[in-house]
């Protein structure tokens, strides 16, 4: 009988937070938001049925359970790192590696990638889809498209847009926002509370679905599961096709965004970046 394990990312976040004993420092190391760190730690604690940290004004303390878990998690991460390094390959001819947010892969790259191959038929593309910023390995990727802040994205990164957050739903859903299920995306600074304040609307029910990427939120909303708060450029094609609609004119500016950067010494990587920007313009 197989056992169901918590997501690997939860353990990676726990290990970083346990080393620093501060969620802020762990977030900076992993390249994600502090809210994402706090959320994943809380989810791991709920899954394990025990508290791993004692929250104090000046930082964190590991509980007995946290102290027992830390060496096992650290050892497992070290073993996995060593195992994957055996398979790290050097650069391959005419092949670029694109490490990208899964949402960008789903809604920007996948529907349009044939046009890239038509323009650059000799360039092969290896796509590595990710969710959390700590999944990126810049030494292996020629192009990175990650979600986070400019500081997390690194030097020479370009923010993709327009990325204002708007409320979208399936075109057949017509009930008022106040009585429609909401879909929330964790790991972002802005949420339904911020949008409702900007729209001067009172929403008295909590999100009924919580997901870990804008892409999943959009997919669920497209299927009629509720309303999503998502970046405009991700949903613009679906709105244009008539399968989704913007449910309210208010748009809020997000703290985080999607950032594009590449190996400036790789001409094919530069071509891919130019192509992404062209697709979105």
N, C-alpha and C positions, 0 to 999 in steps of 0.2 A: 504494500500500500504506500503510494507516494505521499510525501509530506509537503504541505503548502508553506513556503517561506515568505517572509516579508520582502519587499523590493530591495535590491542591492543598494539603491541610492539612499535608502533610510539608514543603512548601516554605515555608508560612507560619510553621511552627514553626522551621525552619532560619533564616529571616530574622530572627526575633525573638531566637533564641539567638545568632546572629552579631553582632547589634547590642549585646546586653548582655554577651556572652561569659560568661554564667552561665545554667544551665538553670533555676535557682530564679527568677531575675528574669524570664526568658521565660515561665515558667509563671504568674507573678503577672500579667504583662501580658495574657496570652491567656486567663486565667481557667480554666486546666486544672491538673492535678497535675504535679509534677516528674517522676513516673514516666511520665506520658503523653508529656512532652517528650522524655525520654531514649529511650523506646521508638520514637517516630516518627523521631527523628534516626537511630537505629540502623537502622531499616527503610530510610530513604533512603540511608544509606551502603551497605547491602547491595545495594540496587537499582542504585546507581551504580557499585558495585564499588570504592569508594575511601573513605578516611577524610576527613571534612570538618573534624573538630576534633581537637586534641590535648588530652586530659583531664589537667589538673594540679590539685594540691591547692588552689590559690587561684583556680581558674577555668578558662577554656578559652582555647585559641589556635586560630585558623584555620589549617588546612593550606594548601598552595599550591592544592589543588583547591577548598577552601572559599573562598579569596580570589577565585578566578576565577568561582565560581558566584554569589557574593553580589550583585554589581552587576546581573547579568542577572535574578536572582530579584526583587530590589528594584524594578527597572524594570518588570518584568512585573506585579507586584502594584499598582504605582502606575497602570499603564495600565488594569488591570481595575477598579480603584476608580473611576477617572475615567469609564470606560465605563458602569458600573452607575449612577453618580450621574445620568446623563442620563435615566434611567428612573424615578428616585425620584418617587413621586407623593405629593401631600398627602393628608390624611384624606378618606375617602369616606363619604357618608351611609349610616348603618345598617350599616357594615362594620367589624369588628374584626379586627386581625391578631394571630394567636397564634403566637409562635415557641416551638416545643416540642421537647424531646428526641424523637427518632424512636421510642424505646421507649414513651414516654408516649402519643404519637400512635397507635401500633399497638395497645397493650394497654388503654389507658384511654379515650382520646377516641373512636377509631373504633368500638368496639363499642357506645358509649352516646350518640353525638352526636345521634341522632334525638330523644332525650328533651330535649336542650337546645333544639332547634328547635321541638319541641312546646310548650315553655314560653315561648320567645321567638321566635315565628315571623317577626318583622320584622328580626331581627338576622342578618346574614350573617357568616360566619366564613372568614377566609383563614388556612389552616394552612401554616406554614413549618417543616418538620421538619429537625432538625439532629442532629449527634452531638457535636461538640466545642463547648465553651463560647464559643470565639472566633468561632463562626458567628453569634452573636446580635448583633443591631443594635437596641439598646433604643430608639433614636430612631424606629424604624419599627414596633416591636411594641407593641401595647396590653397584651398578656399575654405573660409569659415563664415557661416551665417548663424549667429547666436543671439539668444534673447538675454537681455540684461541692461546694465547701464553702460555708458561710454567708458567709464573706468574699468569695468569688467571686460569689455570687448577688446581693449588694448589700443596701442597707437595705430594711427592711420586707418581706423575703422570708420566706415560710412553708415550713417543711420538710414534705414529704408523707410519709406513712407509713401503716401500720407498714412500715419498710424494712429490718428485719433480714435478713441474707443466709442463705438456706437452700438445701439441695441438692435439686434436682428433676430428674426424668427422665420419660420416657414411661411410661404406666401398664403397658405390656406388657414393660418391661425389669425383670428380676428378679435379674440377676447381682450379686454383691457389689460395693461401691464400689471395693474394691481391684483388681478385674479389669475395671472398666468404663472406657471412654474418657472423658476429662474435657475440658470446654470452658472456656477461660479468657477473661476480658474484660480487655483492656488499658486503661490509663488510670485504674485504680482502685487504692486503697492496699491493700485486702484481697484475698487470692487463696486458692488451694487450700491453700497451706502454712499460712496462718493458720487456716483452718477445720479442717484436720487436727489441728493442735496443740490447738485448743479441744475437738475431739471425742476427743482421745487416740487417734487412729488413725494408722497408718503407711501412707502412700501412696507407693509406690516408683516410680511412673511419671509422667512429665511430661504436661501436657495435650496432646492430639493435635490439637485445634482451637483457634485463637486468633482472637478476633473483636474488633470495636471498639465494641460496644454490648451491653447486657444483652438488648435485644430480639432481636438476632440469636442470642445464646446460648440464649435460651428457645426460639426457633423451631427451632433445630437439635436441642435436647434433646427437644422435642415430636415431632420426626420420628424419634427413636431414634438420633441420631448420637452421643449421649453424655450425661453428666450436667452440669448447669449450676449455678453458684452465683449466685443471683439474689435481688433484693429480694422480700420476701413479698407486698407489695401488687400487684406486677406479675403474679405467678403465681397468686394466690388464686383468680381466676375460672376458670382452667384446672384447678386442683385441684378446685374445686367442681363442674366439669363432668365430672370423672372422666377427663380426657384426660392429666393429669399427676399425679404423686404426689410427696410429700415423702419422700425416701429416708432421712433420718436426723433425729432430733429436735433435734440441736444447731443453734443459730442464733447467728450472731455479729453484733455491732453494726458497721456500716460507718462509716468516717471521712467519706466523702462521701455525698451524698444528692441527691434531687430537690427543687428549691426553686421555689415559685410566687410570682410577684409581678406587679403590674399597675399601670396608670395610674390613680391614685386619683381623677382628675378625669373618668374615662370610666365612666358608669354601666353600659354594656353590658359593659365589661371586668370590672367588679366582679361582674356577674351570672354571667359565664363562670367566674370564680374560685370563686364560691359553688357553682356547679353542679359543678365538678371535685371540690371538697371533699365535696359531698354524694354524688357517685358513689362515692367511695372510703370513705365512712363506713359 
